[in-house]
């Protein structure tokens, strides 16, 4: 059996590791809400939600 990336291991997640800097207080607040094992998921969801909010077209002004 030949070595192949296609048959071995976990499939790619389509994510790029990124380093961000948050204050210790911010990290503690997030961990208090979701736990330290869910920190990355919380940040990904928060970023996605903010992107969707900002990318929405603004309603016409009257």
PyMOL Python script that loads the backbone (N, CA, C, O; Angstrom):
from pymol import cmd

cmd.read_pdbstr("""\
ATOM      1  N   UNK A   1       0.850  -1.189   0.000  1.00  0.00           N
ATOM      2  CA  UNK A   1       0.000   0.000   0.000  1.00  0.00           C
ATOM      3  C   UNK A   1       0.889   1.243   0.000  1.00  0.00           C
ATOM      4  O   UNK A   1       1.767   1.374   0.853  1.00  0.00           O
ATOM      5  N   UNK A   2       0.675   2.130  -0.922  1.00  0.00           N
ATOM      6  CA  UNK A   2       1.496   3.333  -1.055  1.00  0.00           C
ATOM      7  C   UNK A   2       1.046   4.394  -0.063  1.00  0.00           C
ATOM      8  O   UNK A   2      -0.132   4.494   0.279  1.00  0.00           O
ATOM      9  N   UNK A   3       2.021   5.190   0.392  1.00  0.00           N
ATOM     10  CA  UNK A   3       1.671   6.321   1.256  1.00  0.00           C
ATOM     11  C   UNK A   3       0.929   7.357   0.427  1.00  0.00           C
ATOM     12  O   UNK A   3       1.340   7.696  -0.683  1.00  0.00           O
ATOM     13  N   UNK A   4      -0.155   7.849   0.975  1.00  0.00           N
ATOM     14  CA  UNK A   4      -0.937   8.850   0.256  1.00  0.00           C
ATOM     15  C   UNK A   4      -1.611   9.777   1.241  1.00  0.00           C
ATOM     16  O   UNK A   4      -2.222   9.329   2.212  1.00  0.00           O
ATOM     17  N   UNK A   5      -1.499  11.074   0.992  1.00  0.00           N
ATOM     18  CA  UNK A   5      -2.182  12.046   1.840  1.00  0.00           C
ATOM     19  C   UNK A   5      -3.696  11.922   1.710  1.00  0.00           C
ATOM     20  O   UNK A   5      -4.435  12.306   2.616  1.00  0.00           O
ATOM     21  N   UNK A   6      -4.153  11.385   0.583  1.00  0.00           N
ATOM     22  CA  UNK A   6      -5.587  11.281   0.348  1.00  0.00           C
ATOM     23  C   UNK A   6      -6.247  10.238   1.237  1.00  0.00           C
ATOM     24  O   UNK A   6      -7.445  10.334   1.505  1.00  0.00           O
ATOM     25  N   UNK A   7      -5.498   9.249   1.701  1.00  0.00           N
ATOM     26  CA  UNK A   7      -6.099   8.166   2.475  1.00  0.00           C
ATOM     27  C   UNK A   7      -5.676   8.164   3.929  1.00  0.00           C
ATOM     28  O   UNK A   7      -6.174   7.357   4.714  1.00  0.00           O
ATOM     29  N   UNK A   8      -4.781   9.036   4.297  1.00  0.00           N
ATOM     30  CA  UNK A   8      -4.256   9.023   5.659  1.00  0.00           C
ATOM     31  C   UNK A   8      -4.677  10.276   6.417  1.00  0.00           C
ATOM     32  O   UNK A   8      -4.711  11.373   5.860  1.00  0.00           O
ATOM     33  N   UNK A   9      -4.992  10.097   7.682  1.00  0.00           N
ATOM     34  CA  UNK A   9      -5.218  11.239   8.562  1.00  0.00           C
ATOM     35  C   UNK A   9      -6.529  11.960   8.330  1.00  0.00           C
ATOM     36  O   UNK A   9      -7.400  11.518   7.581  1.00  0.00           O
ATOM     37  N   UNK A  10      -6.624  13.070   8.996  1.00  0.00           N
ATOM     38  CA  UNK A  10      -7.826  13.897   8.983  1.00  0.00           C
ATOM     39  C   UNK A  10      -7.868  14.742   7.715  1.00  0.00           C
ATOM     40  O   UNK A  10      -6.830  15.222   7.260  1.00  0.00           O
ATOM     41  N   UNK A  11      -9.060  14.930   7.137  1.00  0.00           N
ATOM     42  CA  UNK A  11      -9.143  15.804   5.959  1.00  0.00           C
ATOM     43  C   UNK A  11      -8.854  17.252   6.338  1.00  0.00           C
ATOM     44  O   UNK A  11      -9.056  17.637   7.490  1.00  0.00           O
ATOM     45  N   UNK A  12      -8.386  18.056   5.394  1.00  0.00           N
ATOM     46  CA  UNK A  12      -8.098  19.462   5.706  1.00  0.00           C
ATOM     47  C   UNK A  12      -9.354  20.181   6.187  1.00  0.00           C
ATOM     48  O   UNK A  12     -10.460  19.909   5.720  1.00  0.00           O
ATOM     49  N   UNK A  13      -9.164  21.092   7.118  1.00  0.00           N
ATOM     50  CA  UNK A  13     -10.290  21.810   7.707  1.00  0.00           C
ATOM     51  C   UNK A  13     -10.606  23.112   6.985  1.00  0.00           C
ATOM     52  O   UNK A  13     -11.609  23.759   7.285  1.00  0.00           O
ATOM     53  N   UNK A  14      -9.770  23.496   6.048  1.00  0.00           N
ATOM     54  CA  UNK A  14     -10.004  24.743   5.330  1.00  0.00           C
ATOM     55  C   UNK A  14      -9.762  25.968   6.189  1.00  0.00           C
ATOM     56  O   UNK A  14     -10.373  27.015   5.974  1.00  0.00           O
ATOM     57  N   UNK A  15      -8.869  25.839   7.163  1.00  0.00           N
ATOM     58  CA  UNK A  15      -8.569  26.958   8.055  1.00  0.00           C
ATOM     59  C   UNK A  15      -7.072  27.221   8.060  1.00  0.00           C
ATOM     60  O   UNK A  15      -6.262  26.310   7.892  1.00  0.00           O
ATOM     61  N   UNK A  16      -6.725  28.479   8.255  1.00  0.00           N
ATOM     62  CA  UNK A  16      -5.324  28.880   8.347  1.00  0.00           C
ATOM     63  C   UNK A  16      -5.060  29.346   9.775  1.00  0.00           C
ATOM     64  O   UNK A  16      -5.759  30.232  10.267  1.00  0.00           O
ATOM     65  N   UNK A  17      -4.067  28.772  10.449  1.00  0.00           N
ATOM     66  CA  UNK A  17      -3.745  29.239  11.806  1.00  0.00           C
ATOM     67  C   UNK A  17      -3.356  30.717  11.782  1.00  0.00           C
ATOM     68  O   UNK A  17      -2.591  31.158  10.925  1.00  0.00           O
ATOM     69  N   UNK A  18      -3.890  31.462  12.726  1.00  0.00           N
ATOM     70  CA  UNK A  18      -3.646  32.898  12.811  1.00  0.00           C
ATOM     71  C   UNK A  18      -3.416  33.283  14.265  1.00  0.00           C
ATOM     72  O   UNK A  18      -4.151  32.847  15.151  1.00  0.00           O
ATOM     73  N   UNK A  19      -2.410  34.088  14.507  1.00  0.00           N
ATOM     74  CA  UNK A  19      -2.130  34.551  15.864  1.00  0.00           C
ATOM     75  C   UNK A  19      -2.798  35.903  16.073  1.00  0.00           C
ATOM     76  O   UNK A  19      -2.658  36.814  15.257  1.00  0.00           O
ATOM     77  N   UNK A  20      -3.526  36.018  17.180  1.00  0.00           N
ATOM     78  CA  UNK A  20      -4.103  37.310  17.556  1.00  0.00           C
ATOM     79  C   UNK A  20      -3.708  37.606  18.993  1.00  0.00           C
ATOM     80  O   UNK A  20      -3.418  36.694  19.767  1.00  0.00           O
ATOM     81  N   UNK A  21      -3.698  38.858  19.336  1.00  0.00           N
ATOM     82  CA  UNK A  21      -3.361  39.258  20.704  1.00  0.00           C
ATOM     83  C   UNK A  21      -4.612  39.814  21.368  1.00  0.00           C
ATOM     84  O   UNK A  21      -5.229  40.761  20.882  1.00  0.00           O
ATOM     85  N   UNK A  22      -4.969  39.201  22.489  1.00  0.00           N
ATOM     86  CA  UNK A  22      -6.103  39.653  23.288  1.00  0.00           C
ATOM     87  C   UNK A  22      -5.609  39.907  24.696  1.00  0.00           C
ATOM     88  O   UNK A  22      -4.663  39.266  25.156  1.00  0.00           O
ATOM     89  N   UNK A  23      -6.245  40.836  25.377  1.00  0.00           N
ATOM     90  CA  UNK A  23      -5.851  41.089  26.764  1.00  0.00           C
ATOM     91  C   UNK A  23      -6.196  39.868  27.615  1.00  0.00           C
ATOM     92  O   UNK A  23      -7.092  39.091  27.285  1.00  0.00           O
ATOM     93  N   UNK A  24      -5.468  39.721  28.706  1.00  0.00           N
ATOM     94  CA  UNK A  24      -5.726  38.623  29.636  1.00  0.00           C
ATOM     95  C   UNK A  24      -7.160  38.684  30.134  1.00  0.00           C
ATOM     96  O   UNK A  24      -7.815  37.653  30.286  1.00  0.00           O
ATOM     97  N   UNK A  25      -7.644  39.887  30.387  1.00  0.00           N
ATOM     98  CA  UNK A  25      -9.015  40.053  30.862  1.00  0.00           C
ATOM     99  C   UNK A  25     -10.027  39.561  29.828  1.00  0.00           C
ATOM    100  O   UNK A  25     -11.003  38.901  30.186  1.00  0.00           O
ATOM    101  N   UNK A  26      -9.805  39.876  28.553  1.00  0.00           N
ATOM    102  CA  UNK A  26     -10.716  39.430  27.499  1.00  0.00           C
ATOM    103  C   UNK A  26     -10.736  37.909  27.420  1.00  0.00           C
ATOM    104  O   UNK A  26     -11.803  37.307  27.304  1.00  0.00           O
ATOM    105  N   UNK A  27      -9.579  37.294  27.480  1.00  0.00           N
ATOM    106  CA  UNK A  27      -9.502  35.831  27.432  1.00  0.00           C
ATOM    107  C   UNK A  27     -10.225  35.222  28.624  1.00  0.00           C
ATOM    108  O   UNK A  27     -10.968  34.253  28.471  1.00  0.00           O
ATOM    109  N   UNK A  28     -10.015  35.777  29.795  1.00  0.00           N
ATOM    110  CA  UNK A  28     -10.708  35.268  30.996  1.00  0.00           C
ATOM    111  C   UNK A  28     -12.218  35.386  30.858  1.00  0.00           C
ATOM    112  O   UNK A  28     -12.952  34.472  31.235  1.00  0.00           O
ATOM    113  N   UNK A  29     -12.683  36.504  30.319  1.00  0.00           N
ATOM    114  CA  UNK A  29     -14.129  36.702  30.145  1.00  0.00           C
ATOM    115  C   UNK A  29     -14.717  35.681  29.176  1.00  0.00           C
ATOM    116  O   UNK A  29     -15.788  35.126  29.423  1.00  0.00           O
ATOM    117  N   UNK A  30     -14.012  35.434  28.071  1.00  0.00           N
ATOM    118  CA  UNK A  30     -14.490  34.439  27.104  1.00  0.00           C
ATOM    119  C   UNK A  30     -14.501  33.054  27.743  1.00  0.00           C
ATOM    120  O   UNK A  30     -15.483  32.321  27.632  1.00  0.00           O
ATOM    121  N   UNK A  31     -13.402  32.701  28.412  1.00  0.00           N
ATOM    122  CA  UNK A  31     -13.320  31.382  29.051  1.00  0.00           C
ATOM    123  C   UNK A  31     -14.389  31.206  30.121  1.00  0.00           C
ATOM    124  O   UNK A  31     -14.890  30.098  30.313  1.00  0.00           O
ATOM    125  N   UNK A  32     -14.743  32.276  30.816  1.00  0.00           N
ATOM    126  CA  UNK A  32     -15.797  32.193  31.830  1.00  0.00           C
ATOM    127  C   UNK A  32     -17.143  31.857  31.184  1.00  0.00           C
ATOM    128  O   UNK A  32     -17.985  31.201  31.798  1.00  0.00           O
ATOM    129  N   UNK A  33     -17.337  32.303  29.958  1.00  0.00           N
ATOM    130  CA  UNK A  33     -18.592  32.029  29.251  1.00  0.00           C
ATOM    131  C   UNK A  33     -18.621  30.655  28.594  1.00  0.00           C
ATOM    132  O   UNK A  33     -19.628  29.950  28.659  1.00  0.00           O
ATOM    133  N   UNK A  34     -17.503  30.274  27.956  1.00  0.00           N
ATOM    134  CA  UNK A  34     -17.527  29.072  27.109  1.00  0.00           C
ATOM    135  C   UNK A  34     -16.532  27.992  27.519  1.00  0.00           C
ATOM    136  O   UNK A  34     -16.574  26.887  26.979  1.00  0.00           O
ATOM    137  N   UNK A  35     -15.646  28.285  28.454  1.00  0.00           N
ATOM    138  CA  UNK A  35     -14.609  27.325  28.835  1.00  0.00           C
ATOM    139  C   UNK A  35     -13.378  27.492  27.964  1.00  0.00           C
ATOM    140  O   UNK A  35     -13.468  27.980  26.838  1.00  0.00           O
ATOM    141  N   UNK A  36     -12.226  27.088  28.484  1.00  0.00           N
ATOM    142  CA  UNK A  36     -10.973  27.324  27.747  1.00  0.00           C
ATOM    143  C   UNK A  36     -10.819  26.420  26.527  1.00  0.00           C
ATOM    144  O   UNK A  36     -10.022  26.729  25.642  1.00  0.00           O
ATOM    145  N   UNK A  37     -11.550  25.326  26.455  1.00  0.00           N
ATOM    146  CA  UNK A  37     -11.435  24.441  25.300  1.00  0.00           C
ATOM    147  C   UNK A  37     -12.294  24.918  24.128  1.00  0.00           C
ATOM    148  O   UNK A  37     -12.217  24.349  23.039  1.00  0.00           O
ATOM    149  N   UNK A  38     -13.104  25.946  24.334  1.00  0.00           N
ATOM    150  CA  UNK A  38     -13.989  26.461  23.285  1.00  0.00           C
ATOM    151  C   UNK A  38     -13.608  27.877  22.862  1.00  0.00           C
ATOM    152  O   UNK A  38     -14.355  28.534  22.136  1.00  0.00           O
ATOM    153  N   UNK A  39     -12.456  28.343  23.311  1.00  0.00           N
ATOM    154  CA  UNK A  39     -12.013  29.711  23.035  1.00  0.00           C
ATOM    155  C   UNK A  39     -11.905  29.980  21.534  1.00  0.00           C
ATOM    156  O   UNK A  39     -12.441  30.975  21.045  1.00  0.00           O
ATOM    157  N   UNK A  40     -11.222  29.108  20.803  1.00  0.00           N
ATOM    158  CA  UNK A  40     -11.033  29.321  19.364  1.00  0.00           C
ATOM    159  C   UNK A  40     -12.367  29.319  18.626  1.00  0.00           C
ATOM    160  O   UNK A  40     -12.587  30.142  17.737  1.00  0.00           O
ATOM    161  N   UNK A  41     -13.254  28.404  18.990  1.00  0.00           N
ATOM    162  CA  UNK A  41     -14.567  28.356  18.351  1.00  0.00           C
ATOM    163  C   UNK A  41     -15.331  29.654  18.604  1.00  0.00           C
ATOM    164  O   UNK A  41     -15.950  30.200  17.690  1.00  0.00           O
ATOM    165  N   UNK A  42     -15.290  30.142  19.830  1.00  0.00           N
ATOM    166  CA  UNK A  42     -15.971  31.397  20.165  1.00  0.00           C
ATOM    167  C   UNK A  42     -15.433  32.541  19.301  1.00  0.00           C
ATOM    168  O   UNK A  42     -16.207  33.331  18.761  1.00  0.00           O
ATOM    169  N   UNK A  43     -14.120  32.626  19.176  1.00  0.00           N
ATOM    170  CA  UNK A  43     -13.509  33.709  18.394  1.00  0.00           C
ATOM    171  C   UNK A  43     -13.885  33.573  16.922  1.00  0.00           C
ATOM    172  O   UNK A  43     -14.227  34.569  16.285  1.00  0.00           O
ATOM    173  N   UNK A  44     -13.830  32.353  16.365  1.00  0.00           N
ATOM    174  CA  UNK A  44     -14.219  32.159  14.963  1.00  0.00           C
ATOM    175  C   UNK A  44     -15.666  32.588  14.728  1.00  0.00           C
ATOM    176  O   UNK A  44     -15.966  33.269  13.747  1.00  0.00           O
ATOM    177  N   UNK A  45     -16.562  32.185  15.636  1.00  0.00           N
ATOM    178  CA  UNK A  45     -17.971  32.548  15.485  1.00  0.00           C
ATOM    179  C   UNK A  45     -18.179  34.062  15.620  1.00  0.00           C
ATOM    180  O   UNK A  45     -18.964  34.649  14.876  1.00  0.00           O
ATOM    181  N   UNK A  46     -17.489  34.682  16.554  1.00  0.00           N
ATOM    182  CA  UNK A  46     -17.622  36.130  16.742  1.00  0.00           C
ATOM    183  C   UNK A  46     -17.141  36.883  15.501  1.00  0.00           C
ATOM    184  O   UNK A  46     -17.774  37.849  15.074  1.00  0.00           O
ATOM    185  N   UNK A  47     -16.033  36.445  14.929  1.00  0.00           N
ATOM    186  CA  UNK A  47     -15.506  37.093  13.724  1.00  0.00           C
ATOM    187  C   UNK A  47     -16.478  36.899  12.565  1.00  0.00           C
ATOM    188  O   UNK A  47     -16.768  37.847  11.835  1.00  0.00           O
ATOM    189  N   UNK A  48     -16.979  35.692  12.392  1.00  0.00           N
ATOM    190  CA  UNK A  48     -17.924  35.426  11.302  1.00  0.00           C
ATOM    191  C   UNK A  48     -19.188  36.269  11.453  1.00  0.00           C
ATOM    192  O   UNK A  48     -19.679  36.835  10.476  1.00  0.00           O
ATOM    193  N   UNK A  49     -19.714  36.353  12.669  1.00  0.00           N
ATOM    194  CA  UNK A  49     -20.909  37.171  12.916  1.00  0.00           C
ATOM    195  C   UNK A  49     -20.656  38.642  12.597  1.00  0.00           C
ATOM    196  O   UNK A  49     -21.503  39.305  11.997  1.00  0.00           O
ATOM    197  N   UNK A  50     -19.500  39.148  12.996  1.00  0.00           N
ATOM    198  CA  UNK A  50     -19.174  40.555  12.730  1.00  0.00           C
ATOM    199  C   UNK A  50     -18.985  40.799  11.234  1.00  0.00           C
ATOM    200  O   UNK A  50     -19.411  41.834  10.721  1.00  0.00           O
ATOM    201  N   UNK A  51     -18.355  39.865  10.533  1.00  0.00           N
ATOM    202  CA  UNK A  51     -18.210  40.009   9.084  1.00  0.00           C
ATOM    203  C   UNK A  51     -19.576  40.058   8.404  1.00  0.00           C
ATOM    204  O   UNK A  51     -19.810  40.899   7.536  1.00  0.00           O
ATOM    205  N   UNK A  52     -20.472  39.165   8.793  1.00  0.00           N
ATOM    206  CA  UNK A  52     -21.813  39.166   8.204  1.00  0.00           C
ATOM    207  C   UNK A  52     -22.532  40.480   8.485  1.00  0.00           C
ATOM    208  O   UNK A  52     -23.201  41.025   7.608  1.00  0.00           O
ATOM    209  N   UNK A  53     -22.395  40.986   9.701  1.00  0.00           N
ATOM    210  CA  UNK A  53     -23.042  42.248  10.066  1.00  0.00           C
ATOM    211  C   UNK A  53     -22.505  43.399   9.215  1.00  0.00           C
ATOM    212  O   UNK A  53     -23.276  44.216   8.711  1.00  0.00           O
ATOM    213  N   UNK A  54     -21.195  43.459   9.058  1.00  0.00           N
ATOM    214  CA  UNK A  54     -20.592  44.574   8.319  1.00  0.00           C
ATOM    215  C   UNK A  54     -20.778  44.455   6.813  1.00  0.00           C
ATOM    216  O   UNK A  54     -20.802  45.463   6.107  1.00  0.00           O
ATOM    217  N   UNK A  55     -20.907  43.238   6.321  1.00  0.00           N
ATOM    218  CA  UNK A  55     -21.057  43.048   4.877  1.00  0.00           C
ATOM    219  C   UNK A  55     -22.498  43.249   4.400  1.00  0.00           C
ATOM    220  O   UNK A  55     -22.744  43.338   3.197  1.00  0.00           O
ATOM    221  N   UNK A  56     -23.445  43.319   5.330  1.00  0.00           N
ATOM    222  CA  UNK A  56     -24.846  43.564   4.961  1.00  0.00           C
ATOM    223  C   UNK A  56     -24.960  44.942   4.337  1.00  0.00           C
ATOM    224  O   UNK A  56     -24.369  45.905   4.825  1.00  0.00           O
ATOM    225  N   UNK A  57     -25.724  45.034   3.253  1.00  0.00           N
ATOM    226  CA  UNK A  57     -25.926  46.372   2.687  1.00  0.00           C
ATOM    227  C   UNK A  57     -26.713  47.244   3.668  1.00  0.00           C
ATOM    228  O   UNK A  57     -27.629  46.779   4.345  1.00  0.00           O
ATOM    229  N   UNK A  58     -26.337  48.489   3.724  1.00  0.00           N
ATOM    230  CA  UNK A  58     -27.044  49.418   4.612  1.00  0.00           C
ATOM    231  C   UNK A  58     -28.421  49.718   4.036  1.00  0.00           C
ATOM    232  O   UNK A  58     -28.568  49.885   2.826  1.00  0.00           O
ATOM    233  N   UNK A  59     -29.436  49.789   4.904  1.00  0.00           N
ATOM    234  CA  UNK A  59     -30.771  50.143   4.398  1.00  0.00           C
ATOM    235  C   UNK A  59     -30.763  51.577   3.868  1.00  0.00           C
ATOM    236  O   UNK A  59     -30.026  52.425   4.370  1.00  0.00           O
ATOM    237  N   UNK A  60     -31.577  51.839   2.864  1.00  0.00           N
ATOM    238  CA  UNK A  60     -31.614  53.210   2.319  1.00  0.00           C
ATOM    239  C   UNK A  60     -32.067  54.210   3.377  1.00  0.00           C
ATOM    240  O   UNK A  60     -32.968  53.933   4.169  1.00  0.00           O
ATOM    241  N   UNK A  61     -31.430  55.369   3.376  1.00  0.00           N
ATOM    242  CA  UNK A  61     -31.801  56.425   4.325  1.00  0.00           C
ATOM    243  C   UNK A  61     -32.968  57.207   3.759  1.00  0.00           C
ATOM    244  O   UNK A  61     -33.029  57.486   2.561  1.00  0.00           O
ATOM    245  N   UNK A  62     -33.888  57.554   4.633  1.00  0.00           N
ATOM    246  CA  UNK A  62     -35.076  58.296   4.189  1.00  0.00           C
ATOM    247  C   UNK A  62     -34.830  59.775   4.179  1.00  0.00           C
ATOM    248  O   UNK A  62     -35.723  60.547   3.832  1.00  0.00           O
TER     249      UNK A  62
END
""", "prot")
cmd.dss("prot")
cmd.show_as("cartoon", "prot")
cmd.util.cbc("prot")
cmd.orient("prot")
